[in-house]
């Protein structure tokens, strides 16, 4: 969770709460030394590093900067007072539940403060009204805690066996709900791990519905009703209301998914592939990604990559480059500018300097891959800026395109892979070797007994064909552009007959 430019991390295996600044990492609560040391995992309410946690899991922050922690093995919800400075310790107390030392197996009791009971709570989420919601994974239900510590059950029933059922409040069923996230003022989302679904709870009524996932374990992207998840373990909501799901609870999926506009899409990682690779989108690798949180802008996503013992950052701004179909065109020659974007881009802006050029065929400065031609010779700078809701990127290439003078007609030339063959069987491949940037081609075969192959034709740049009759064929190529045309020298191809003759040999013979 983040607040006032700082990020908090619950270090599950280290039994501590860490604070991350842009330059440093500080232990703010729990054992500050080797987590394997005796006494590292315990339950002590004191200030700062004199306190003790036992496998703290999910965390969230209220509007005042107070931190709430699901203290997993202690079966309690802890409160860490707001951060003021590195030099000042933070007070740590128990908001609700009774610690492991007095109740080793936890329990299920709706009550106030220390009279309440939880069983392996895994995540907390603070709503705008100050209420704290708890993913009580061991009890397979969602609990609610008021700021005064009054605990009630919002959805599910800790006395019942785990299962799956949409419905109202305690009639609904969950199976290891492991992560929760506030979507809006009315909706709480739940990563229902072993039901392989994302559930939604109406905070006001307790009504539970399925937000996404068919319930079939898998990796299928698509509509929210047919999509598949595998043990979802983390949730986050961006500044625009899209939902992100980490899949890492069983260590198999290792992916990050996005739910937006009724569709589910894999945006990072590869299903059933683990690793540490920092890359773009599905080329990246994770190993058991777990809880997640956006920064305060709602545009940068941070992921706890549990088995890699790291915090990963996902920036959704596009990254761009571009190329041109030709960087040495002549006057009035049409070329294409090709954008090469990593990520999603919704807006494109091309700037070409000087302005002695024109967009062709309905393209404009906001086209992704426009076609242009130049009306003056010289050297041109090309700049492309792209953006999406998360940010923008710009690339400028100075002296990128050099335009030559007009009147340079193509010089037609070609090669052919063979000069003889048999009718209908021998396939001939022709390769254009013309210079000075032709834009159209016209092949002439005399006689015209030709069958073209591979979707080519007499106007293809590099056609393939067979000949249907015997004879000697003359082949020419006419290459054209806006600057003129020329015709190549002829090449001649000999198509021989296929013949079979029966010969009876005597015992002794001469054959010539």
QUICORHU-V456049 format. One record per residue. N is the residue number from 0. D_FIRST is the distance of its C-alpha to the first C-alpha in whole Angstrom. Layout:
n=N d_first=D_FIRST
n=N d_first=D_FIRST
This chain:
n=0 d_first=0
n=1 d_first=4
n=2 d_first=7
n=3 d_first=11
n=4 d_first=10
n=5 d_first=8
n=6 d_first=6
n=7 d_first=5
n=8 d_first=7
n=9 d_first=9
n=10 d_first=12
n=11 d_first=14
n=12 d_first=18
n=13 d_first=17
n=14 d_first=17
n=15 d_first=15
n=16 d_first=11
n=17 d_first=11
n=18 d_first=10
n=19 d_first=10
n=20 d_first=12
n=21 d_first=14
n=22 d_first=17
n=23 d_first=16
n=24 d_first=14
n=25 d_first=15
n=26 d_first=15
n=27 d_first=14
n=28 d_first=15
n=29 d_first=17
n=30 d_first=20
n=31 d_first=20
n=32 d_first=23
n=33 d_first=24
n=34 d_first=22
n=35 d_first=25
n=36 d_first=27
n=37 d_first=29
n=38 d_first=26
n=39 d_first=23
n=40 d_first=22
n=41 d_first=23
n=42 d_first=22
n=43 d_first=23
n=44 d_first=21
n=45 d_first=22
n=46 d_first=20
n=47 d_first=18
n=48 d_first=19
n=49 d_first=22
n=50 d_first=20
n=51 d_first=20
n=52 d_first=18
n=53 d_first=19
n=54 d_first=17
n=55 d_first=14
n=56 d_first=12
n=57 d_first=9
n=58 d_first=7
n=59 d_first=6
n=60 d_first=7
n=61 d_first=10
n=62 d_first=12
n=63 d_first=13
n=64 d_first=10
n=65 d_first=11
n=66 d_first=9
n=67 d_first=10
n=68 d_first=11
n=69 d_first=13
n=70 d_first=15
n=71 d_first=17
n=72 d_first=21
n=73 d_first=21
n=74 d_first=21
n=75 d_first=19
n=76 d_first=16
n=77 d_first=15
n=78 d_first=14
n=79 d_first=13
n=80 d_first=14
n=81 d_first=13
n=82 d_first=13
n=83 d_first=16
n=84 d_first=17
n=85 d_first=17
n=86 d_first=21
n=87 d_first=20
n=88 d_first=19
n=89 d_first=16
n=90 d_first=18
n=91 d_first=17
n=92 d_first=19
n=93 d_first=19
n=94 d_first=18
n=95 d_first=20
n=96 d_first=22
n=97 d_first=25
n=98 d_first=24
n=99 d_first=25
n=100 d_first=28
n=101 d_first=30
n=102 d_first=29
n=103 d_first=28
n=104 d_first=28
n=105 d_first=26
n=106 d_first=27
n=107 d_first=27
n=108 d_first=28
n=109 d_first=27
n=110 d_first=27
n=111 d_first=26
n=112 d_first=24
n=113 d_first=25
n=114 d_first=28
n=115 d_first=25
n=116 d_first=25
n=117 d_first=22
n=118 d_first=23
n=119 d_first=20
n=120 d_first=17
n=121 d_first=14
n=122 d_first=12
n=123 d_first=11
n=124 d_first=10
n=125 d_first=11
n=126 d_first=14
n=127 d_first=15
n=128 d_first=18
n=129 d_first=16
n=130 d_first=17
n=131 d_first=14
n=132 d_first=15
n=133 d_first=15
n=134 d_first=16
n=135 d_first=19
n=136 d_first=20
n=137 d_first=23
n=138 d_first=25
n=139 d_first=24
n=140 d_first=23
n=141 d_first=20
n=142 d_first=20
n=143 d_first=19
n=144 d_first=19
n=145 d_first=20
n=146 d_first=19
n=147 d_first=22
n=148 d_first=21
n=149 d_first=24
n=150 d_first=23
n=151 d_first=24
n=152 d_first=24
n=153 d_first=23
n=154 d_first=24
n=155 d_first=26
n=156 d_first=28
n=157 d_first=28
n=158 d_first=31
n=159 d_first=32
n=160 d_first=32
n=161 d_first=29
n=162 d_first=30
n=163 d_first=29
n=164 d_first=30
n=165 d_first=29
n=166 d_first=31
n=167 d_first=30
n=168 d_first=28
n=169 d_first=29
n=170 d_first=31
n=171 d_first=29
n=172 d_first=28
n=173 d_first=25
n=174 d_first=25
n=175 d_first=22
n=176 d_first=19
n=177 d_first=16
n=178 d_first=13
n=179 d_first=13
n=180 d_first=11
n=181 d_first=13
n=182 d_first=15
n=183 d_first=17
n=184 d_first=19
n=185 d_first=21
n=186 d_first=19
n=187 d_first=17
n=188 d_first=17
n=189 d_first=17
n=190 d_first=17
n=191 d_first=21
n=192 d_first=21
n=193 d_first=25
n=194 d_first=26
n=195 d_first=24
n=196 d_first=23
n=197 d_first=21
n=198 d_first=22
n=199 d_first=21
n=200 d_first=22
n=201 d_first=23
n=202 d_first=21
n=203 d_first=25
n=204 d_first=27
n=205 d_first=25
n=206 d_first=27
n=207 d_first=26
n=208 d_first=26
n=209 d_first=26
n=210 d_first=23
n=211 d_first=24
n=212 d_first=26
n=213 d_first=30
n=214 d_first=29
n=215 d_first=31
n=216 d_first=29
n=217 d_first=29
n=218 d_first=27
n=219 d_first=29
n=220 d_first=28
n=221 d_first=29
n=222 d_first=29
n=223 d_first=27
n=224 d_first=30
n=225 d_first=31
n=226 d_first=28
n=227 d_first=27
n=228 d_first=24
n=229 d_first=24
n=230 d_first=22
n=231 d_first=19
n=232 d_first=16
n=233 d_first=13
n=234 d_first=12
n=235 d_first=10
n=236 d_first=12
n=237 d_first=13
n=238 d_first=15
n=239 d_first=18
n=240 d_first=17
n=241 d_first=18
n=242 d_first=16
n=243 d_first=15
n=244 d_first=16
n=245 d_first=15
n=246 d_first=19
n=247 d_first=19
n=248 d_first=20
n=249 d_first=23
n=250 d_first=23
n=251 d_first=25
n=252 d_first=24
n=253 d_first=21
n=254 d_first=20
n=255 d_first=18
n=256 d_first=19
n=257 d_first=19
n=258 d_first=21
n=259 d_first=22
n=260 d_first=26
n=261 d_first=27
n=262 d_first=26
n=263 d_first=24
n=264 d_first=24
n=265 d_first=23
n=266 d_first=21
n=267 d_first=21
n=268 d_first=22
n=269 d_first=26
n=270 d_first=26
n=271 d_first=27
n=272 d_first=27
n=273 d_first=25
n=274 d_first=24
n=275 d_first=23
n=276 d_first=24
n=277 d_first=22
n=278 d_first=24
n=279 d_first=24
n=280 d_first=23
n=281 d_first=25
n=282 d_first=26
n=283 d_first=23
n=284 d_first=22
n=285 d_first=20
n=286 d_first=21
n=287 d_first=19
n=288 d_first=15
n=289 d_first=13
n=290 d_first=10
n=291 d_first=8
n=292 d_first=6
n=293 d_first=8
n=294 d_first=8
n=295 d_first=9
n=296 d_first=12
n=297 d_first=12
n=298 d_first=14
n=299 d_first=12
n=300 d_first=11
n=301 d_first=9
n=302 d_first=10
n=303 d_first=11
n=304 d_first=15
n=305 d_first=16
n=306 d_first=19
n=307 d_first=19
n=308 d_first=17
n=309 d_first=15
n=310 d_first=12
n=311 d_first=13
n=312 d_first=13
n=313 d_first=15
n=314 d_first=17
n=315 d_first=19
n=316 d_first=21
n=317 d_first=25
n=318 d_first=26
n=319 d_first=30
n=320 d_first=34
n=321 d_first=37
n=322 d_first=41
n=323 d_first=44
n=324 d_first=47
n=325 d_first=49
n=326 d_first=49
n=327 d_first=52
n=328 d_first=54
n=329 d_first=57
n=330 d_first=58
n=331 d_first=57
n=332 d_first=55
n=333 d_first=52
n=334 d_first=49
n=335 d_first=46
n=336 d_first=42
n=337 d_first=40
n=338 d_first=36
n=339 d_first=34
n=340 d_first=30
n=341 d_first=28
n=342 d_first=25
n=343 d_first=26
n=344 d_first=28
n=345 d_first=29
n=346 d_first=31
n=347 d_first=34
n=348 d_first=36
n=349 d_first=39
n=350 d_first=40
n=351 d_first=44
n=352 d_first=46
n=353 d_first=49
n=354 d_first=49
n=355 d_first=52
n=356 d_first=51
n=357 d_first=51
n=358 d_first=48
n=359 d_first=50
n=360 d_first=50
n=361 d_first=48
n=362 d_first=45
n=363 d_first=43
n=364 d_first=41
n=365 d_first=38
n=366 d_first=39
n=367 d_first=37
n=368 d_first=40
n=369 d_first=43
n=370 d_first=47
n=371 d_first=48
n=372 d_first=52
n=373 d_first=53
n=374 d_first=56
n=375 d_first=56
n=376 d_first=57
n=377 d_first=54
n=378 d_first=51
n=379 d_first=48
n=380 d_first=44
n=381 d_first=42
n=382 d_first=38
n=383 d_first=35
n=384 d_first=32
n=385 d_first=30
n=386 d_first=27
n=387 d_first=25
n=388 d_first=22
n=389 d_first=19
n=390 d_first=22
n=391 d_first=25
n=392 d_first=27
n=393 d_first=31
n=394 d_first=34
n=395 d_first=37
n=396 d_first=40
n=397 d_first=43
n=398 d_first=46
n=399 d_first=45
n=400 d_first=48
n=401 d_first=52
n=402 d_first=54
n=403 d_first=58
n=404 d_first=61
n=405 d_first=62
n=406 d_first=65
n=407 d_first=64
n=408 d_first=65
n=409 d_first=64
n=410 d_first=66
n=411 d_first=66
n=412 d_first=66
n=413 d_first=65
n=414 d_first=66
n=415 d_first=66
n=416 d_first=66
n=417 d_first=69
n=418 d_first=73
n=419 d_first=74
n=420 d_first=74
n=421 d_first=75
n=422 d_first=75
n=423 d_first=72
n=424 d_first=70
n=425 d_first=69
n=426 d_first=66
n=427 d_first=66
n=428 d_first=63
n=429 d_first=63
n=430 d_first=61
n=431 d_first=61
n=432 d_first=62
n=433 d_first=62
n=434 d_first=61
n=435 d_first=60
n=436 d_first=58
n=437 d_first=59
n=438 d_first=58
n=439 d_first=60
n=440 d_first=62
n=441 d_first=66
n=442 d_first=67
n=443 d_first=71
n=444 d_first=73
n=445 d_first=77
n=446 d_first=78
n=447 d_first=75
n=448 d_first=75
n=449 d_first=71
n=450 d_first=68
n=451 d_first=64
n=452 d_first=62
n=453 d_first=58
n=454 d_first=58
n=455 d_first=59
n=456 d_first=62
n=457 d_first=65
n=458 d_first=62
n=459 d_first=59
n=460 d_first=59
n=461 d_first=59
n=462 d_first=61
n=463 d_first=62
n=464 d_first=66
n=465 d_first=69
n=466 d_first=72
n=467 d_first=74
n=468 d_first=78
n=469 d_first=80
n=470 d_first=81
n=471 d_first=80
n=472 d_first=77
n=473 d_first=76
n=474 d_first=72
n=475 d_first=71
n=476 d_first=68
n=477 d_first=68
n=478 d_first=64
n=479 d_first=63
n=480 d_first=61
n=481 d_first=61
n=482 d_first=63
n=483 d_first=66
n=484 d_first=67
n=485 d_first=69
n=486 d_first=71
n=487 d_first=70
n=488 d_first=74
n=489 d_first=75
n=490 d_first=74
n=491 d_first=76
n=492 d_first=75
n=493 d_first=78
n=494 d_first=77
n=495 d_first=80
n=496 d_first=81
n=497 d_first=80
n=498 d_first=84
n=499 d_first=85
n=500 d_first=88
n=501 d_first=90
n=502 d_first=92
n=503 d_first=95
n=504 d_first=96
n=505 d_first=99
n=506 d_first=99
n=507 d_first=100
n=508 d_first=98
n=509 d_first=97
n=510 d_first=94
n=511 d_first=94
